[in-house]
């Protein structure tokens, strides 16, 4: 008899009693009968066909000899210990999808979906699935189990893994296609000799506004897609020679549209959509007399590579030696104390240097908090009380500032947020080499730092003891 786990509990408040639903990932009924497996063929000489007429809207988990998931392909009749085996007509969800609805079909008489119903499915932490199964309207129907080859590492698929009989295949969400490796999804990009074109479906964009590294280059909607067309010399496109290839790259960024009356100084640090765009072209051509190669005949369409982030931490230190950070407990400082903080690389790499482009404080952990106070801005010290220390490591940066708090009795904590850029030490024209670089307005004069590798670090809270 399969073990039974209670799905709901009672929460008593005063004289009322209310049911509290439990997470189905921890409250389910196990289905572990060997005859449920798709490899089990019905033999009526050993017993009559079975029926799931006891199933009635509870959550179930396939385990043991039954398999670990419902099959997502048509199962021939007279399998799974019954006449009409039931399979899942659709893909399994990802863990972040929550509870989804799928169609379940019963196969019989050469029809893969002679009978169907709607079931609910949830992907659970740990790589397994639970199903809310409805009672079949007729017998003989049985919900089948199957060995799920997508269970381990999602089959290697970057997005959707579809389990097949003794195999699997990878699929992509809206607006993406599979690369030649059959596992990685990308938004298709057309690489021409003089331009790069990206068409992104509106379903993927939502209500975001799309633009490139140079924010003056924006996407144009045609109703179904957002089109971005740019040349290799404009819109902040970076062209490098890497081994035997010419590599052109840019970044499509999607952010919420600014509403009328919103402050132009309001900064959004994290994007809702980031799509790296990369085109590769060969460096070497064999040219015969009278022949000119045409890149458009064989474009290389490469996109959505992993976007690496150089690892840093923002540490709060106990003194100006910058050797012992607060680890076990966060500091409580008085207004007359000094605050020592630093940007520390997790991995020390020679040949690179960093620039702390900005550091600002907020009374909460929200990076887009309206109330903020800048200590460093555009690589320049904004508060004269900030002192910077020299460091042997070009990537580490150390600072001292008198402790402060925000006005108001409720503001008893301070959070620090710093944006760090990484450059090559030998690049004399890099943003890091420029150091303090005040700009009258964003993007005016010089190279914009958005084209450099950067990330925003957050440290805190620092608790302020402001009462003597």
Buried (B, 14 or more C-beta within 10 A) or exposed (E): EEEEBEBEEEEEEEEEEEEEEBEBBEBBBBBBBEBBBBBBEBEEEEEEBBBBBEBEEBBBBBBBBBBBBBBBBBBEBBBBBBBBBBBBBBBBBBBEEEEBEBEBBBBBEEEBBBBEBEBBBBBBEEBBBBBBBBEBEEBBBBBBBBBBBBBEEBBBBBBBBBBEBEEBBBBBEEBBEBBEEEBBBBBBBBBBEEBBBBBBBBEBBEEBBBBBBBBEBEBEEEEEBBEBBBEBEEBBBBEEEEEEBBBBBBBBBBBEEEEEEEEEEEBEEEBEBEBBBBBBBEEEEEEEEEEEEEBEEEBBBBBBEEEEEBEBEBBBBEEEEBEEBBEEEEBEBEEEEEBBBBBBBEEEEEEBBBBBBBBBBBBBEEBEBEEBBBBBBBBEBBBEEBBBBEBEBBBBBBBBBBBBBBEEEEBBBBBBBBBBBBBEBEEEEBBBBBEEBEEEEEEEEEBBBBBBBBBBBBBBBBBBEEEE
